[in-house]
Amino acid sequence: MSVTACRIVLFLASTASISGVVWGGDRVELDLAVEERVAITARQEWLQRLAQAGIENFRIRSARSGDVPKINRRGTEQSPTYVVTGLITPDNVLVVPGGRFGSSQLGQFAAWIRDLSEMGPAEERPAQGAFGLKLQDFERLQADLSPPLGFNTKGVSRAEVIRQAAKSIATPLGADPRLAGPLGKDMVAEDLSTLSRGTALAYVLRSPGLCLVPRVESGRVFLSIVEARSDLQIWPIGWEPEKPEREVKPELYELLPVNVSGVSVMTVLDAVGKRLEMPILLDHNAVARHGLEPDKVIVQLPSSRSTYSIMLRKILFKARLKRELRVDDAGQPFLWVTSMKPM
């Protein structure tokens, strides 16, 4: 069978490549083998679709005995060329190491080529942390956001909290100037001084509908304050503990005398937070969205012996709230109180 080859000039981000799919100076060559029993028209169809997807420097040929999906490296470590052997199967799927792509998924295949060119084969890439960061970059960022915020935020504007926090962290923190309005008018109701910088910032931003997003530009990690959207991977208000609650905060499960008589849910939460020496953060967004008023819900529990865990569950239920035990960036526990209804 004859070998069909195709070269196309690929334009990406206003940069032209004249001899191969090139990202970051690396090259990728595709050697695509058509297996037996593939429709006779499939070869031409794949050739056209690959070209239409902007994929270049490939050839399509008949499969030979011993052909398997693989990646071979040529050139130097500083300037490698990756030669990819892929198989086009009878069910019209392109199989390459770590991926399977139908003829309608060539956008994803182009992204696979880009990742190979930029980062090399998957097994050779640096370990990844959260937010798509390299593991060492994520660990460095978390270490930067782990120390306590260190100043009392109660009655301080959200804008001022962010300004002071930005002075204490090494990671550059940026925001659209148009967001200054809502941040400057709203005051923080809680003292977040003992919480880690990252958790405190994420909490301060949540009420006005904003969030903290890590990003990378030119190999450097930044933090951006942006409007919250469901498609963003944001810095969280605390993390799920890796250990059981009884180990993270055993005081929640100690038996003690309980007597709650005619006080609001918020009064109880404030008292429990002081007794446990642990921040209790109210999800103001969820409370407002569902029309809840925990400061007006009066609760009463008869005198008995119970645990803080049971007492909180009963009291919060009356206000249609629930609690979650979380840990901040330094692993210190706190309680997150939010609506029982899903957001």
C-alpha positions as CSV (number, residue, x, y, z in Angstrom):
1,M,0.0,0.0,0.0
2,S,1.2,3.5,-0.7
3,V,2.0,5.9,2.1
4,T,-0.2,9.1,2.3
5,A,1.6,12.0,3.8
6,C,0.4,15.5,4.6
7,R,2.0,18.7,5.8
8,I,0.1,21.8,6.7
9,V,1.1,25.2,8.0
10,L,-0.4,25.5,11.5
11,F,-1.1,28.9,13.0
12,L,-1.5,29.0,16.8
13,A,-1.7,32.2,18.8
14,S,-0.4,34.2,15.8
15,T,2.7,32.0,15.5
16,A,3.3,30.0,12.4
17,S,4.9,26.6,12.3
18,I,6.3,25.5,9.0
19,S,7.5,21.9,9.7
20,G,5.6,20.2,12.4
21,V,3.3,20.8,15.3
22,V,5.4,23.1,17.5
23,W,4.6,24.3,20.9
24,G,7.4,25.6,23.2
25,G,10.1,24.6,20.7
26,D,9.3,20.8,20.7
27,R,8.2,18.8,17.7
28,V,5.7,16.0,17.3
29,E,5.5,13.7,14.3
30,L,2.6,11.3,13.8
31,D,2.9,7.9,12.2
32,L,-0.7,6.6,12.0
33,A,-1.2,2.9,11.1
34,V,-4.6,1.8,9.6
35,E,-5.5,-1.7,10.9
36,E,-7.1,-4.4,8.7
37,R,-10.9,-4.4,8.3
38,V,-10.9,-0.5,8.4
39,A,-13.3,0.8,5.7
40,I,-11.5,1.6,2.5
41,T,-12.7,5.2,2.6
42,A,-11.6,5.8,6.2
43,R,-8.0,6.6,5.3
44,Q,-9.0,9.6,3.1
45,E,-11.5,10.7,5.7
46,W,-8.9,10.8,8.5
47,L,-6.5,12.6,6.3
48,Q,-9.0,15.3,5.6
49,R,-10.2,15.7,9.2
50,L,-6.7,15.8,10.6
51,A,-5.9,18.5,8.2
52,Q,-9.1,20.5,8.9
53,A,-8.2,20.3,12.7
54,G,-4.9,22.0,12.0
55,I,-2.8,19.0,12.8
56,E,0.3,18.7,10.7
57,N,3.4,16.6,10.1
58,F,1.6,13.2,10.0
59,R,1.5,10.2,7.7
60,I,-1.2,7.5,7.3
61,R,-0.1,4.0,6.3
62,S,-1.2,0.4,6.5
63,A,-0.5,-1.3,9.8
64,R,2.3,-3.8,10.0
65,S,2.9,-6.7,12.3
66,G,4.0,-5.5,15.7
67,D,2.6,-2.0,15.4
68,V,1.4,-0.7,18.8
69,P,0.7,2.7,20.2
70,K,4.0,4.2,21.4
71,I,6.1,7.4,21.6
72,N,9.7,7.4,20.6
73,R,12.0,10.4,21.3
74,R,14.6,11.7,18.9
75,G,16.9,14.7,19.1
76,T,18.4,16.2,22.3
77,E,16.9,16.6,25.8
78,Q,16.8,20.3,25.2
79,S,15.2,20.0,21.8
80,P,13.4,16.6,21.5
81,T,11.2,15.3,18.7
82,Y,8.4,13.0,19.7
83,V,7.5,10.3,17.1
84,V,4.0,9.0,17.9
85,T,2.8,5.7,16.5
86,G,-1.0,5.5,16.6
87,L,-3.5,3.0,15.4
88,I,-6.7,3.6,13.4
89,T,-9.0,0.8,14.4
90,P,-11.9,-0.9,12.6
91,D,-14.3,1.0,14.9
92,N,-12.9,4.3,13.5
93,V,-11.0,5.3,16.6
94,L,-7.5,6.7,16.8
95,V,-5.5,5.0,19.6
96,V,-2.3,6.6,21.0
97,P,-0.5,6.1,24.3
98,G,-3.0,7.2,27.0
99,G,-5.8,8.3,24.7
100,R,-8.5,7.2,22.3
101,F,-10.1,9.7,19.9
102,G,-13.0,9.4,17.5
103,S,-13.1,11.3,14.3
104,S,-15.3,13.9,15.9
105,Q,-12.8,14.4,18.8
106,L,-9.8,15.8,16.9
107,G,-9.9,19.0,19.0
108,Q,-9.1,16.9,22.0
109,F,-6.4,15.1,20.0
110,A,-4.8,18.4,19.1
111,A,-4.8,19.3,22.8
112,W,-3.1,15.9,23.5
113,I,-0.4,16.7,20.9
114,R,0.1,20.2,22.5
115,D,0.5,18.7,25.9
116,L,3.0,16.1,24.6
117,S,5.0,18.9,22.9
118,E,5.0,21.2,25.9
119,M,5.4,18.6,28.7
120,G,6.7,15.4,27.1
121,P,5.1,12.0,27.6
122,A,2.7,11.7,30.6
123,E,5.0,9.3,32.5
124,E,7.9,11.9,32.3
125,R,5.9,14.9,33.5
126,P,6.3,16.6,36.8
127,A,3.8,15.6,39.5
128,Q,0.7,17.8,39.4
129,G,-0.9,19.5,42.4
130,A,-4.3,21.1,42.6
131,F,-5.4,23.8,40.2
132,G,-3.3,22.4,37.4
133,L,-0.1,23.6,39.1
134,K,3.1,21.7,39.2
135,L,3.3,19.9,42.6
136,Q,6.2,22.1,43.8
137,D,4.4,25.3,42.8
138,F,1.2,24.2,44.6
139,E,3.2,23.3,47.7
140,R,5.0,26.7,47.6
141,L,1.6,28.5,47.2
142,Q,0.0,26.6,50.0
143,A,3.0,27.3,52.3
144,D,2.6,31.0,51.5
145,L,-1.1,30.9,52.4
146,S,-0.8,28.7,55.5
147,P,0.4,31.2,58.2
148,P,-2.4,32.8,60.3
149,L,-3.9,36.0,58.9
150,G,-2.6,37.7,62.1
151,F,-5.0,40.7,62.5
152,N,-8.5,41.2,63.8
153,T,-10.9,41.6,60.8
154,K,-14.1,42.2,62.8
155,G,-15.6,45.5,61.6
156,V,-12.9,46.0,58.9
157,S,-13.9,46.4,55.3
158,R,-13.3,43.5,53.0
159,A,-11.1,45.7,50.8
160,E,-8.9,46.6,53.7
161,V,-8.6,43.0,54.8
162,I,-7.4,42.1,51.3
163,R,-4.9,45.0,51.2
164,Q,-3.4,44.0,54.5
165,A,-3.3,40.3,53.6
166,A,-1.6,41.1,50.3
167,K,1.3,42.7,52.1
168,S,2.0,39.5,54.0
169,I,2.1,37.0,51.2
170,A,4.8,36.6,48.6
171,T,2.5,35.4,45.8
172,P,1.4,38.4,43.7
173,L,-2.3,39.1,44.3
174,G,-4.3,41.1,41.7
175,A,-7.9,42.2,41.1
176,D,-10.0,44.1,38.6
177,P,-10.3,47.7,40.0
178,R,-14.0,47.5,39.2
179,L,-14.4,45.1,42.1
180,A,-13.2,47.6,44.7
181,G,-16.8,49.1,45.2
182,P,-18.5,46.1,46.8
183,L,-15.3,45.2,48.7
184,G,-14.9,48.6,50.2
185,K,-18.5,49.1,51.5
186,D,-19.0,45.7,53.2
187,M,-17.6,45.0,56.6
188,V,-16.4,41.6,57.9
189,A,-18.5,40.4,60.8
190,E,-16.0,37.8,62.2
191,D,-12.5,37.9,63.6
192,L,-10.5,35.7,61.2
193,S,-7.1,36.4,62.7
194,T,-6.3,32.8,63.6
195,L,-7.3,31.4,60.3
196,S,-4.8,30.8,57.6
197,R,-4.3,33.6,55.0
198,G,-5.8,31.5,52.1
199,T,-8.9,30.4,54.0
200,A,-9.5,33.9,55.4
201,L,-9.2,35.5,52.0
202,A,-11.5,32.9,50.4
203,Y,-14.1,33.6,53.1
204,V,-13.8,37.4,52.9
205,L,-14.4,37.2,49.1
206,R,-17.4,34.8,49.2
207,S,-20.1,37.1,50.5
208,P,-19.7,39.7,47.6
209,G,-19.7,36.9,45.1
210,L,-16.0,36.8,44.5
211,C,-13.3,34.2,44.7
212,L,-9.5,33.6,44.7
213,V,-8.1,31.8,41.7
214,P,-4.5,30.6,41.3
215,R,-3.0,30.9,37.8
216,V,0.3,30.6,36.0
217,E,1.8,33.2,33.6
218,S,5.2,32.8,32.1
219,G,6.0,30.0,34.6
220,R,5.1,32.2,37.6
221,V,2.2,31.6,40.0
222,F,-0.3,34.5,40.6
223,L,-3.5,34.9,42.6
224,S,-6.4,36.6,41.0
225,I,-9.6,38.0,42.6
226,V,-12.5,37.5,40.1
227,E,-16.2,37.1,40.1
228,A,-17.2,33.6,41.1
229,R,-18.4,31.2,38.4
230,S,-19.2,27.5,38.5
231,D,-16.5,26.6,35.9
232,L,-13.7,28.1,37.9
233,Q,-11.4,26.1,40.2
234,I,-11.2,28.4,43.2
235,W,-9.1,28.4,46.4
236,P,-11.5,26.9,48.9
237,I,-12.8,28.0,52.3
238,G,-10.9,25.2,54.0
239,W,-10.3,21.6,53.1
240,E,-11.9,18.3,54.0
241,P,-9.9,16.7,56.8
242,E,-7.9,13.6,56.0
243,K,-8.6,12.1,59.4
244,P,-12.0,11.4,61.1
245,E,-13.6,14.3,63.0
246,R,-13.0,12.6,66.4
247,E,-9.3,12.8,65.7
248,V,-9.3,16.3,64.2
249,K,-11.3,17.9,67.0
250,P,-12.0,15.4,69.8
251,E,-13.6,18.1,72.0
252,L,-16.7,17.9,69.7
253,Y,-17.5,14.5,71.1
254,E,-16.8,14.9,74.8
255,L,-19.8,14.6,77.1
256,L,-20.7,17.7,79.0
257,P,-23.7,19.4,80.7
258,V,-25.9,21.2,78.2
259,N,-28.5,23.8,79.0
260,V,-29.7,26.1,76.3
261,S,-32.6,28.4,77.2
262,G,-34.1,31.1,75.0
263,V,-31.2,32.4,73.0
264,S,-30.6,32.7,69.3
265,V,-28.7,30.3,67.1
266,M,-26.0,32.9,66.5
267,T,-25.6,33.4,70.2
268,V,-25.0,29.7,70.7
269,L,-22.5,29.5,67.8
270,D,-20.6,32.4,69.3
271,A,-20.4,30.7,72.7
272,V,-19.5,27.3,71.3
273,G,-16.7,28.8,69.2
274,K,-15.2,30.4,72.2
275,R,-15.5,27.3,74.3
276,L,-13.9,25.1,71.6
277,E,-11.3,27.8,70.8
278,M,-12.2,27.2,67.1
279,P,-13.6,29.6,64.5
280,I,-17.1,29.1,63.3
281,L,-17.8,30.6,59.9
282,L,-21.4,31.3,58.7
283,D,-22.0,30.9,54.9
284,H,-23.7,34.3,54.5
285,N,-24.3,33.6,50.8
286,A,-26.4,30.5,51.4
287,V,-28.2,32.1,54.4
288,A,-29.2,35.1,52.2
289,R,-30.1,33.0,49.2
290,H,-32.5,30.8,51.2
291,G,-33.9,33.6,53.4
292,L,-32.6,32.1,56.6
293,E,-32.3,34.2,59.8
294,P,-30.3,32.3,62.4
295,D,-29.9,35.5,64.5
296,K,-33.7,35.5,65.0
297,V,-34.3,31.7,65.5
298,I,-34.6,31.2,69.3
299,V,-33.6,27.8,70.6
300,Q,-34.0,25.9,73.8
301,L,-32.6,22.5,74.9
302,P,-33.5,20.9,78.2
303,S,-30.7,20.3,80.7
304,S,-28.9,17.1,79.9
305,R,-25.5,15.6,79.2
306,S,-24.6,15.7,75.5
307,T,-21.7,16.5,73.1
308,Y,-21.1,19.7,71.2
309,S,-21.6,17.6,68.0
310,I,-25.1,16.5,69.0
311,M,-26.1,19.9,70.4
312,L,-25.0,21.7,67.3
313,R,-26.9,19.3,65.1
314,K,-30.1,19.9,67.0
315,I,-29.8,23.7,67.2
316,L,-28.7,24.2,63.6
317,F,-31.6,22.0,62.4
318,K,-34.1,24.4,63.9
319,A,-32.5,27.2,61.7
320,R,-32.4,24.9,58.7
321,L,-28.6,24.9,58.8
322,K,-25.9,22.2,59.0
323,R,-22.2,22.2,60.0
324,E,-19.1,20.8,58.4
325,L,-15.7,20.3,60.1
326,R,-13.0,21.7,57.8
327,V,-9.3,22.5,58.2
328,D,-7.6,25.6,57.0
329,D,-4.4,25.7,54.9
330,A,-2.3,25.0,57.9
331,G,-4.5,22.0,59.0
332,Q,-6.2,23.9,61.8
333,P,-9.9,22.9,62.3
334,F,-12.9,25.2,62.0
335,L,-16.7,24.8,61.6
336,W,-18.4,25.8,58.4
337,V,-22.1,26.5,58.9
338,T,-24.3,26.6,55.8
339,S,-27.8,25.9,54.6
340,M,-29.3,22.4,54.6
341,K,-30.6,23.1,51.1
342,P,-28.2,22.7,48.2
343,M,-26.9,25.9,46.6
